[in-house]
Amino acid sequence: MSNLAINTPPSPQLMTDARKGHAIEETISTLAELFPATFVAERWQPHRPLKIGIGYDIVERGILTPAECRRVLGSYCQRRMYQIALAAGGARFDLNGRPRVR
């Protein structure tokens, strides 16, 4: 049997990580509201591959800082549905939902 008490609170690091994950998901939801033809808030809905360099567009518009953009897009691009869309090939999409040539 473990020496840990049943009601041991989660470690501060776990709580911080959970808050960061929640903040990232909220930011993805905001991107989906701003750019509904490009981003999907619900992780199990079909996704579209993002244009290479789309992070620069987001930062240029003042929506996110470069560091925020890396974290948010990193999380978004790790989603299973995004990976499936990427593996299927085809066009990548800009912030307006228009297909872009590589």
Jmol script that loads the backbone (N, CA, C; Angstrom):
load data "model"
ATOM      1  N   MET A   1       0.830  -1.171   0.000  1.00  0.00           N
ATOM      2  CA  MET A   1       0.000   0.000   0.000  1.00  0.00           C
ATOM      3  C   MET A   1       0.876   1.236   0.000  1.00  0.00           C
ATOM      4  N   SER A   2       0.409   2.289  -0.647  1.00  0.00           N
ATOM      5  CA  SER A   2       1.153   3.530  -0.777  1.00  0.00           C
ATOM      6  C   SER A   2       1.161   4.311   0.531  1.00  0.00           C
ATOM      7  N   ASN A   3       2.213   5.080   0.728  1.00  0.00           N
ATOM      8  CA  ASN A   3       2.312   5.947   1.892  1.00  0.00           C
ATOM      9  C   ASN A   3       1.567   7.257   1.698  1.00  0.00           C
ATOM     10  N   LEU A   4       1.041   7.514   0.498  1.00  0.00           N
ATOM     11  CA  LEU A   4       0.339   8.761   0.214  1.00  0.00           C
ATOM     12  C   LEU A   4      -1.051   8.737   0.805  1.00  0.00           C
ATOM     13  N   ALA A   5      -1.452   9.844   1.341  1.00  0.00           N
ATOM     14  CA  ALA A   5      -2.814   9.967   1.861  1.00  0.00           C
ATOM     15  C   ALA A   5      -3.786   9.997   0.695  1.00  0.00           C
ATOM     16  N   ILE A   6      -4.985   9.530   0.931  1.00  0.00           N
ATOM     17  CA  ILE A   6      -5.996   9.496  -0.128  1.00  0.00           C
ATOM     18  C   ILE A   6      -6.326  10.893  -0.618  1.00  0.00           C
ATOM     19  N   ASN A   7      -6.339  11.858   0.253  1.00  0.00           N
ATOM     20  CA  ASN A   7      -6.721  13.224  -0.121  1.00  0.00           C
ATOM     21  C   ASN A   7      -5.524  14.120  -0.409  1.00  0.00           C
ATOM     22  N   THR A   8      -4.419  13.555  -0.845  1.00  0.00           N
ATOM     23  CA  THR A   8      -3.251  14.358  -1.174  1.00  0.00           C
ATOM     24  C   THR A   8      -3.567  15.229  -2.379  1.00  0.00           C
ATOM     25  N   PRO A   9      -3.383  16.553  -2.253  1.00  0.00           N
ATOM     26  CA  PRO A   9      -3.664  17.424  -3.390  1.00  0.00           C
ATOM     27  C   PRO A   9      -2.635  17.200  -4.494  1.00  0.00           C
ATOM     28  N   PRO A  10      -3.000  17.509  -5.723  1.00  0.00           N
ATOM     29  CA  PRO A  10      -2.045  17.358  -6.818  1.00  0.00           C
ATOM     30  C   PRO A  10      -0.856  18.293  -6.602  1.00  0.00           C
ATOM     31  N   SER A  11       0.257  17.905  -7.150  1.00  0.00           N
ATOM     32  CA  SER A  11       1.457  18.733  -7.009  1.00  0.00           C
ATOM     33  C   SER A  11       1.249  20.061  -7.731  1.00  0.00           C
ATOM     34  N   PRO A  12       1.945  21.119  -7.297  1.00  0.00           N
ATOM     35  CA  PRO A  12       1.839  22.414  -7.980  1.00  0.00           C
ATOM     36  C   PRO A  12       2.188  22.314  -9.460  1.00  0.00           C
ATOM     37  N   GLN A  13       3.164  21.455  -9.795  1.00  0.00           N
ATOM     38  CA  GLN A  13       3.551  21.304 -11.205  1.00  0.00           C
ATOM     39  C   GLN A  13       2.401  20.719 -12.028  1.00  0.00           C
ATOM     40  N   LEU A  14       1.717  19.715 -11.500  1.00  0.00           N
ATOM     41  CA  LEU A  14       0.572  19.140 -12.211  1.00  0.00           C
ATOM     42  C   LEU A  14      -0.527  20.168 -12.387  1.00  0.00           C
ATOM     43  N   MET A  15      -0.771  20.969 -11.356  1.00  0.00           N
ATOM     44  CA  MET A  15      -1.806  21.991 -11.441  1.00  0.00           C
ATOM     45  C   MET A  15      -1.428  23.048 -12.479  1.00  0.00           C
ATOM     46  N   THR A  16      -0.153  23.433 -12.519  1.00  0.00           N
ATOM     47  CA  THR A  16       0.314  24.405 -13.496  1.00  0.00           C
ATOM     48  C   THR A  16       0.177  23.843 -14.904  1.00  0.00           C
ATOM     49  N   ASP A  17       0.567  22.584 -15.111  1.00  0.00           N
ATOM     50  CA  ASP A  17       0.456  21.954 -16.421  1.00  0.00           C
ATOM     51  C   ASP A  17      -0.996  21.880 -16.870  1.00  0.00           C
ATOM     52  N   ALA A  18      -1.899  21.565 -15.947  1.00  0.00           N
ATOM     53  CA  ALA A  18      -3.327  21.490 -16.286  1.00  0.00           C
ATOM     54  C   ALA A  18      -3.846  22.855 -16.700  1.00  0.00           C
ATOM     55  N   ARG A  19      -3.440  23.894 -15.985  1.00  0.00           N
ATOM     56  CA  ARG A  19      -3.875  25.256 -16.335  1.00  0.00           C
ATOM     57  C   ARG A  19      -3.342  25.658 -17.700  1.00  0.00           C
ATOM     58  N   LYS A  20      -2.083  25.299 -17.989  1.00  0.00           N
ATOM     59  CA  LYS A  20      -1.500  25.618 -19.290  1.00  0.00           C
ATOM     60  C   LYS A  20      -2.263  24.908 -20.398  1.00  0.00           C
ATOM     61  N   GLY A  21      -2.588  23.631 -20.176  1.00  0.00           N
ATOM     62  CA  GLY A  21      -3.342  22.872 -21.175  1.00  0.00           C
ATOM     63  C   GLY A  21      -4.702  23.479 -21.425  1.00  0.00           C
ATOM     64  N   HIS A  22      -5.354  23.911 -20.342  1.00  0.00           N
ATOM     65  CA  HIS A  22      -6.670  24.543 -20.470  1.00  0.00           C
ATOM     66  C   HIS A  22      -6.548  25.869 -21.225  1.00  0.00           C
ATOM     67  N   ALA A  23      -5.515  26.646 -20.931  1.00  0.00           N
ATOM     68  CA  ALA A  23      -5.300  27.923 -21.615  1.00  0.00           C
ATOM     69  C   ALA A  23      -5.041  27.710 -23.101  1.00  0.00           C
ATOM     70  N   ILE A  24      -4.296  26.667 -23.430  1.00  0.00           N
ATOM     71  CA  ILE A  24      -4.023  26.373 -24.840  1.00  0.00           C
ATOM     72  C   ILE A  24      -5.318  26.008 -25.551  1.00  0.00           C
ATOM     73  N   GLU A  25      -6.140  25.167 -24.935  1.00  0.00           N
ATOM     74  CA  GLU A  25      -7.412  24.782 -25.557  1.00  0.00           C
ATOM     75  C   GLU A  25      -8.330  25.995 -25.715  1.00  0.00           C
ATOM     76  N   GLU A  26      -8.325  26.903 -24.745  1.00  0.00           N
ATOM     77  CA  GLU A  26      -9.127  28.130 -24.858  1.00  0.00           C
ATOM     78  C   GLU A  26      -8.630  28.986 -26.015  1.00  0.00           C
ATOM     79  N   THR A  27      -7.319  29.067 -26.178  1.00  0.00           N
ATOM     80  CA  THR A  27      -6.752  29.852 -27.277  1.00  0.00           C
ATOM     81  C   THR A  27      -7.095  29.221 -28.617  1.00  0.00           C
ATOM     82  N   ILE A  28      -7.063  27.910 -28.700  1.00  0.00           N
ATOM     83  CA  ILE A  28      -7.462  27.225 -29.943  1.00  0.00           C
ATOM     84  C   ILE A  28      -8.934  27.524 -30.234  1.00  0.00           C
ATOM     85  N   SER A  29      -9.777  27.531 -29.222  1.00  0.00           N
ATOM     86  CA  SER A  29     -11.197  27.870 -29.409  1.00  0.00           C
ATOM     87  C   SER A  29     -11.343  29.289 -29.937  1.00  0.00           C
ATOM     88  N   THR A  30     -10.537  30.201 -29.423  1.00  0.00           N
ATOM     89  CA  THR A  30     -10.574  31.585 -29.902  1.00  0.00           C
ATOM     90  C   THR A  30     -10.136  31.661 -31.364  1.00  0.00           C
ATOM     91  N   LEU A  31      -9.075  30.923 -31.713  1.00  0.00           N
ATOM     92  CA  LEU A  31      -8.643  30.907 -33.117  1.00  0.00           C
ATOM     93  C   LEU A  31      -9.739  30.339 -34.016  1.00  0.00           C
ATOM     94  N   ALA A  32     -10.450  29.335 -33.522  1.00  0.00           N
ATOM     95  CA  ALA A  32     -11.550  28.747 -34.302  1.00  0.00           C
ATOM     96  C   ALA A  32     -12.690  29.750 -34.478  1.00  0.00           C
ATOM     97  N   GLU A  33     -12.914  30.606 -33.490  1.00  0.00           N
ATOM     98  CA  GLU A  33     -13.941  31.649 -33.625  1.00  0.00           C
ATOM     99  C   GLU A  33     -13.499  32.719 -34.612  1.00  0.00           C
ATOM    100  N   LEU A  34     -12.217  33.106 -34.549  1.00  0.00           N
ATOM    101  CA  LEU A  34     -11.692  34.142 -35.440  1.00  0.00           C
ATOM    102  C   LEU A  34     -11.530  33.646 -36.875  1.00  0.00           C
ATOM    103  N   PHE A  35     -11.144  32.390 -37.014  1.00  0.00           N
ATOM    104  CA  PHE A  35     -10.840  31.817 -38.332  1.00  0.00           C
ATOM    105  C   PHE A  35     -11.544  30.470 -38.488  1.00  0.00           C
ATOM    106  N   PRO A  36     -12.876  30.474 -38.567  1.00  0.00           N
ATOM    107  CA  PRO A  36     -13.630  29.210 -38.585  1.00  0.00           C
ATOM    108  C   PRO A  36     -13.385  28.349 -39.824  1.00  0.00           C
ATOM    109  N   ALA A  37     -12.897  28.937 -40.895  1.00  0.00           N
ATOM    110  CA  ALA A  37     -12.627  28.154 -42.102  1.00  0.00           C
ATOM    111  C   ALA A  37     -11.269  27.448 -42.022  1.00  0.00           C
ATOM    112  N   THR A  38     -10.510  27.754 -40.974  1.00  0.00           N
ATOM    113  CA  THR A  38      -9.168  27.199 -40.860  1.00  0.00           C
ATOM    114  C   THR A  38      -8.982  26.330 -39.621  1.00  0.00           C
ATOM    115  N   PHE A  39      -9.419  26.819 -38.459  1.00  0.00           N
ATOM    116  CA  PHE A  39      -9.201  26.123 -37.192  1.00  0.00           C
ATOM    117  C   PHE A  39     -10.482  25.460 -36.703  1.00  0.00           C
ATOM    118  N   VAL A  40     -10.310  24.370 -35.954  1.00  0.00           N
ATOM    119  CA  VAL A  40     -11.419  23.617 -35.373  1.00  0.00           C
ATOM    120  C   VAL A  40     -11.189  23.541 -33.863  1.00  0.00           C
ATOM    121  N   ALA A  41     -12.184  23.960 -33.083  1.00  0.00           N
ATOM    122  CA  ALA A  41     -12.041  23.914 -31.627  1.00  0.00           C
ATOM    123  C   ALA A  41     -12.151  22.482 -31.109  1.00  0.00           C
ATOM    124  N   GLU A  42     -13.109  21.740 -31.617  1.00  0.00           N
ATOM    125  CA  GLU A  42     -13.356  20.372 -31.145  1.00  0.00           C
ATOM    126  C   GLU A  42     -12.296  19.438 -31.722  1.00  0.00           C
ATOM    127  N   ARG A  43     -11.534  18.827 -30.848  1.00  0.00           N
ATOM    128  CA  ARG A  43     -10.403  18.014 -31.299  1.00  0.00           C
ATOM    129  C   ARG A  43     -10.791  16.795 -32.125  1.00  0.00           C
ATOM    130  N   TRP A  44     -12.044  16.332 -32.067  1.00  0.00           N
ATOM    131  CA  TRP A  44     -12.440  15.127 -32.805  1.00  0.00           C
ATOM    132  C   TRP A  44     -13.180  15.426 -34.100  1.00  0.00           C
ATOM    133  N   GLN A  45     -13.300  16.695 -34.458  1.00  0.00           N
ATOM    134  CA  GLN A  45     -13.885  17.072 -35.741  1.00  0.00           C
ATOM    135  C   GLN A  45     -12.780  17.084 -36.804  1.00  0.00           C
ATOM    136  N   PRO A  46     -13.156  16.929 -38.067  1.00  0.00           N
ATOM    137  CA  PRO A  46     -12.133  16.978 -39.126  1.00  0.00           C
ATOM    138  C   PRO A  46     -11.371  18.307 -39.108  1.00  0.00           C
ATOM    139  N   HIS A  47     -10.076  18.228 -39.316  1.00  0.00           N
ATOM    140  CA  HIS A  47      -9.192  19.385 -39.354  1.00  0.00           C
ATOM    141  C   HIS A  47      -8.683  19.590 -40.776  1.00  0.00           C
ATOM    142  N   ARG A  48      -8.127  20.766 -41.021  1.00  0.00           N
ATOM    143  CA  ARG A  48      -7.501  21.066 -42.304  1.00  0.00           C
ATOM    144  C   ARG A  48      -6.023  21.349 -42.060  1.00  0.00           C
ATOM    145  N   PRO A  49      -5.152  20.880 -42.938  1.00  0.00           N
ATOM    146  CA  PRO A  49      -3.727  21.193 -42.773  1.00  0.00           C
ATOM    147  C   PRO A  49      -3.483  22.696 -42.875  1.00  0.00           C
ATOM    148  N   LEU A  50      -2.650  23.203 -41.991  1.00  0.00           N
ATOM    149  CA  LEU A  50      -2.354  24.630 -41.970  1.00  0.00           C
ATOM    150  C   LEU A  50      -1.214  24.966 -42.922  1.00  0.00           C
ATOM    151  N   LYS A  51      -1.322  26.132 -43.520  1.00  0.00           N
ATOM    152  CA  LYS A  51      -0.274  26.655 -44.388  1.00  0.00           C
ATOM    153  C   LYS A  51       1.037  26.713 -43.615  1.00  0.00           C
ATOM    154  N   ILE A  52       2.117  26.349 -44.255  1.00  0.00           N
ATOM    155  CA  ILE A  52       3.427  26.481 -43.627  1.00  0.00           C
ATOM    156  C   ILE A  52       3.684  27.964 -43.411  1.00  0.00           C
ATOM    157  N   GLY A  53       4.030  28.324 -42.193  1.00  0.00           N
ATOM    158  CA  GLY A  53       4.274  29.726 -41.860  1.00  0.00           C
ATOM    159  C   GLY A  53       3.059  30.455 -41.333  1.00  0.00           C
ATOM    160  N   ILE A  54       1.962  29.750 -41.084  1.00  0.00           N
ATOM    161  CA  ILE A  54       0.739  30.404 -40.611  1.00  0.00           C
ATOM    162  C   ILE A  54       0.966  31.090 -39.255  1.00  0.00           C
ATOM    163  N   GLY A  55       1.910  30.585 -38.490  1.00  0.00           N
ATOM    164  CA  GLY A  55       2.232  31.219 -37.209  1.00  0.00           C
ATOM    165  C   GLY A  55       2.701  32.646 -37.381  1.00  0.00           C
ATOM    166  N   TYR A  56       3.470  32.910 -38.434  1.00  0.00           N
ATOM    167  CA  TYR A  56       3.921  34.275 -38.700  1.00  0.00           C
ATOM    168  C   TYR A  56       2.726  35.193 -38.962  1.00  0.00           C
ATOM    169  N   ASP A  57       1.724  34.674 -39.666  1.00  0.00           N
ATOM    170  CA  ASP A  57       0.521  35.471 -39.953  1.00  0.00           C
ATOM    171  C   ASP A  57      -0.223  35.815 -38.672  1.00  0.00           C
ATOM    172  N   ILE A  58      -0.308  34.847 -37.771  1.00  0.00           N
ATOM    173  CA  ILE A  58      -1.019  35.056 -36.507  1.00  0.00           C
ATOM    174  C   ILE A  58      -0.284  36.087 -35.653  1.00  0.00           C
ATOM    175  N   VAL A  59       1.041  35.981 -35.591  1.00  0.00           N
ATOM    176  CA  VAL A  59       1.843  36.929 -34.816  1.00  0.00           C
ATOM    177  C   VAL A  59       1.784  38.318 -35.462  1.00  0.00           C
ATOM    178  N   GLU A  60       1.875  38.364 -36.780  1.00  0.00           N
ATOM    179  CA  GLU A  60       1.836  39.636 -37.503  1.00  0.00           C
ATOM    180  C   GLU A  60       0.539  40.408 -37.248  1.00  0.00           C
ATOM    181  N   ARG A  61      -0.548  39.685 -37.079  1.00  0.00           N
ATOM    182  CA  ARG A  61      -1.839  40.320 -36.795  1.00  0.00           C
ATOM    183  C   ARG A  61      -1.994  40.708 -35.332  1.00  0.00           C
ATOM    184  N   GLY A  62      -1.018  40.364 -34.512  1.00  0.00           N
ATOM    185  CA  GLY A  62      -1.046  40.734 -33.105  1.00  0.00           C
ATOM    186  C   GLY A  62      -1.961  39.874 -32.252  1.00  0.00           C
ATOM    187  N   ILE A  63      -2.303  38.700 -32.742  1.00  0.00           N
ATOM    188  CA  ILE A  63      -3.226  37.819 -32.015  1.00  0.00           C
ATOM    189  C   ILE A  63      -2.495  37.073 -30.907  1.00  0.00           C
ATOM    190  N   LEU A  64      -1.299  36.587 -31.190  1.00  0.00           N
ATOM    191  CA  LEU A  64      -0.491  35.863 -30.216  1.00  0.00           C
ATOM    192  C   LEU A  64       0.955  36.338 -30.308  1.00  0.00           C
ATOM    193  N   THR A  65       1.697  36.142 -29.228  1.00  0.00           N
ATOM    194  CA  THR A  65       3.136  36.384 -29.272  1.00  0.00           C
ATOM    195  C   THR A  65       3.788  35.180 -29.956  1.00  0.00           C
ATOM    196  N   PRO A  66       5.037  35.314 -30.380  1.00  0.00           N
ATOM    197  CA  PRO A  66       5.698  34.158 -30.992  1.00  0.00           C
ATOM    198  C   PRO A  66       5.727  32.931 -30.075  1.00  0.00           C
ATOM    199  N   ALA A  67       5.999  33.126 -28.780  1.00  0.00           N
ATOM    200  CA  ALA A  67       6.057  31.992 -27.849  1.00  0.00           C
ATOM    201  C   ALA A  67       4.681  31.345 -27.692  1.00  0.00           C
ATOM    202  N   GLU A  68       3.645  32.157 -27.553  1.00  0.00           N
ATOM    203  CA  GLU A  68       2.279  31.620 -27.438  1.00  0.00           C
ATOM    204  C   GLU A  68       1.915  30.847 -28.698  1.00  0.00           C
ATOM    205  N   CYS A  69       2.262  31.425 -29.829  1.00  0.00           N
ATOM    206  CA  CYS A  69       1.929  30.805 -31.110  1.00  0.00           C
ATOM    207  C   CYS A  69       2.598  29.434 -31.241  1.00  0.00           C
ATOM    208  N   ARG A  70       3.858  29.329 -30.848  1.00  0.00           N
ATOM    209  CA  ARG A  70       4.558  28.034 -30.913  1.00  0.00           C
ATOM    210  C   ARG A  70       3.854  26.995 -30.053  1.00  0.00           C
ATOM    211  N   ARG A  71       3.487  27.382 -28.829  1.00  0.00           N
ATOM    212  CA  ARG A  71       2.825  26.430 -27.925  1.00  0.00           C
ATOM    213  C   ARG A  71       1.458  26.020 -28.466  1.00  0.00           C
ATOM    214  N   VAL A  72       0.669  26.992 -28.896  1.00  0.00           N
ATOM    215  CA  VAL A  72      -0.693  26.705 -29.346  1.00  0.00           C
ATOM    216  C   VAL A  72      -0.679  25.893 -30.641  1.00  0.00           C
ATOM    217  N   LEU A  73       0.103  26.310 -31.615  1.00  0.00           N
ATOM    218  CA  LEU A  73       0.150  25.563 -32.875  1.00  0.00           C
ATOM    219  C   LEU A  73       0.790  24.191 -32.678  1.00  0.00           C
ATOM    220  N   GLY A  74       1.752  24.098 -31.778  1.00  0.00           N
ATOM    221  CA  GLY A  74       2.349  22.799 -31.476  1.00  0.00           C
ATOM    222  C   GLY A  74       1.305  21.835 -30.944  1.00  0.00           C
ATOM    223  N   SER A  75       0.472  22.324 -30.043  1.00  0.00           N
ATOM    224  CA  SER A  75      -0.600  21.482 -29.485  1.00  0.00           C
ATOM    225  C   SER A  75      -1.631  21.147 -30.550  1.00  0.00           C
ATOM    226  N   TYR A  76      -2.034  22.134 -31.337  1.00  0.00           N
ATOM    227  CA  TYR A  76      -3.040  21.930 -32.378  1.00  0.00           C
ATOM    228  C   TYR A  76      -2.560  20.891 -33.401  1.00  0.00           C
ATOM    229  N   CYS A  77      -1.308  21.021 -33.805  1.00  0.00           N
ATOM    230  CA  CYS A  77      -0.772  20.136 -34.842  1.00  0.00           C
ATOM    231  C   CYS A  77      -0.483  18.725 -34.337  1.00  0.00           C
ATOM    232  N   GLN A  78      -0.523  18.521 -33.024  1.00  0.00           N
ATOM    233  CA  GLN A  78      -0.353  17.181 -32.471  1.00  0.00           C
ATOM    234  C   GLN A  78      -1.675  16.433 -32.352  1.00  0.00           C
ATOM    235  N   ARG A  79      -2.766  17.124 -32.585  1.00  0.00           N
ATOM    236  CA  ARG A  79      -4.074  16.454 -32.504  1.00  0.00           C
ATOM    237  C   ARG A  79      -4.163  15.349 -33.548  1.00  0.00           C
ATOM    238  N   ARG A  80      -4.812  14.281 -33.170  1.00  0.00           N
ATOM    239  CA  ARG A  80      -4.950  13.139 -34.069  1.00  0.00           C
ATOM    240  C   ARG A  80      -5.647  13.513 -35.375  1.00  0.00           C
ATOM    241  N   MET A  81      -6.721  14.281 -35.293  1.00  0.00           N
ATOM    242  CA  MET A  81      -7.458  14.635 -36.513  1.00  0.00           C
ATOM    243  C   MET A  81      -6.628  15.537 -37.429  1.00  0.00           C
ATOM    244  N   TYR A  82      -5.780  16.360 -36.846  1.00  0.00           N
ATOM    245  CA  TYR A  82      -4.888  17.175 -37.669  1.00  0.00           C
ATOM    246  C   TYR A  82      -3.878  16.264 -38.369  1.00  0.00           C
ATOM    247  N   GLN A  83      -3.333  15.329 -37.634  1.00  0.00           N
ATOM    248  CA  GLN A  83      -2.355  14.410 -38.206  1.00  0.00           C
ATOM    249  C   GLN A  83      -2.969  13.572 -39.336  1.00  0.00           C
ATOM    250  N   ILE A  84      -4.217  13.172 -39.170  1.00  0.00           N
ATOM    251  CA  ILE A  84      -4.911  12.415 -40.213  1.00  0.00           C
ATOM    252  C   ILE A  84      -5.077  13.282 -41.463  1.00  0.00           C
ATOM    253  N   ALA A  85      -5.474  14.536 -41.272  1.00  0.00           N
ATOM    254  CA  ALA A  85      -5.641  15.446 -42.409  1.00  0.00           C
ATOM    255  C   ALA A  85      -4.312  15.684 -43.114  1.00  0.00           C
ATOM    256  N   LEU A  86      -3.263  15.841 -42.343  1.00  0.00           N
ATOM    257  CA  LEU A  86      -1.944  16.084 -42.912  1.00  0.00           C
ATOM    258  C   LEU A  86      -1.467  14.864 -43.703  1.00  0.00           C
ATOM    259  N   ALA A  87      -1.689  13.682 -43.150  1.00  0.00           N
ATOM    260  CA  ALA A  87      -1.256  12.456 -43.818  1.00  0.00           C
ATOM    261  C   ALA A  87      -2.014  12.210 -45.122  1.00  0.00           C
ATOM    262  N   ALA A  88      -3.249  12.724 -45.200  1.00  0.00           N
ATOM    263  CA  ALA A  88      -4.047  12.540 -46.410  1.00  0.00           C
ATOM    264  C   ALA A  88      -3.491  13.338 -47.585  1.00  0.00           C
ATOM    265  N   GLY A  89      -2.643  14.317 -47.280  1.00  0.00           N
ATOM    266  CA  GLY A  89      -2.046  15.125 -48.339  1.00  0.00           C
ATOM    267  C   GLY A  89      -2.994  16.217 -48.801  1.00  0.00           C
ATOM    268  N   GLY A  90      -2.642  16.834 -49.892  1.00  0.00           N
ATOM    269  CA  GLY A  90      -3.487  17.887 -50.432  1.00  0.00           C
ATOM    270  C   GLY A  90      -3.045  19.262 -49.976  1.00  0.00           C
ATOM    271  N   ALA A  91      -3.929  20.203 -50.182  1.00  0.00           N
ATOM    272  CA  ALA A  91      -3.630  21.612 -49.911  1.00  0.00           C
ATOM    273  C   ALA A  91      -3.512  21.893 -48.427  1.00  0.00           C
ATOM    274  N   ARG A  92      -2.786  22.955 -48.138  1.00  0.00           N
ATOM    275  CA  ARG A  92      -2.735  23.529 -46.796  1.00  0.00           C
ATOM    276  C   ARG A  92      -3.488  24.843 -46.864  1.00  0.00           C
ATOM    277  N   PHE A  93      -4.048  25.279 -45.741  1.00  0.00           N
ATOM    278  CA  PHE A  93      -4.966  26.408 -45.761  1.00  0.00           C
ATOM    279  C   PHE A  93      -4.464  27.589 -44.951  1.00  0.00           C
ATOM    280  N   ASP A  94      -4.727  28.808 -45.481  1.00  0.00           N
ATOM    281  CA  ASP A  94      -4.336  30.034 -44.794  1.00  0.00           C
ATOM    282  C   ASP A  94      -5.414  30.449 -43.795  1.00  0.00           C
ATOM    283  N   LEU A  95      -5.240  31.589 -43.158  1.00  0.00           N
ATOM    284  CA  LEU A  95      -6.177  32.042 -42.131  1.00  0.00           C
ATOM    285  C   LEU A  95      -7.578  32.306 -42.670  1.00  0.00           C
ATOM    286  N   ASN A  96      -7.691  32.567 -43.964  1.00  0.00           N
ATOM    287  CA  ASN A  96      -9.004  32.812 -44.572  1.00  0.00           C
ATOM    288  C   ASN A  96      -9.651  31.546 -45.110  1.00  0.00           C
ATOM    289  N   GLY A  97      -8.995  30.412 -44.906  1.00  0.00           N
ATOM    290  CA  GLY A  97      -9.545  29.149 -45.385  1.00  0.00           C
ATOM    291  C   GLY A  97      -9.268  28.875 -46.849  1.00  0.00           C
ATOM    292  N   ARG A  98      -8.375  29.672 -47.442  1.00  0.00           N
ATOM    293  CA  ARG A  98      -8.039  29.460 -48.851  1.00  0.00           C
ATOM    294  C   ARG A  98      -6.868  28.479 -48.966  1.00  0.00           C
ATOM    295  N   PRO A  99      -6.949  27.556 -49.926  1.00  0.00           N
ATOM    296  CA  PRO A  99      -5.836  26.626 -50.129  1.00  0.00           C
ATOM    297  C   PRO A  99      -4.619  27.377 -50.640  1.00  0.00           C
ATOM    298  N   ARG A 100      -3.477  26.962 -50.176  1.00  0.00           N
ATOM    299  CA  ARG A 100      -2.211  27.579 -50.583  1.00  0.00           C
ATOM    300  C   ARG A 100      -1.314  26.550 -51.216  1.00  0.00           C
ATOM    301  N   VAL A 101      -0.584  26.987 -52.231  1.00  0.00           N
ATOM    302  CA  VAL A 101       0.401  26.133 -52.895  1.00  0.00           C
ATOM    303  C   VAL A 101       1.661  26.142 -52.054  1.00  0.00           C
ATOM    304  N   ARG A 102       2.283  25.013 -51.940  1.00  0.00           N
ATOM    305  CA  ARG A 102       3.496  24.914 -51.112  1.00  0.00           C
ATOM    306  C   ARG A 102       4.627  25.704 -51.672  1.00  0.00           C
TER     307      ARG A 102
END
end "model"
wireframe off; spacefill off
backbone 0.3
color backbone group
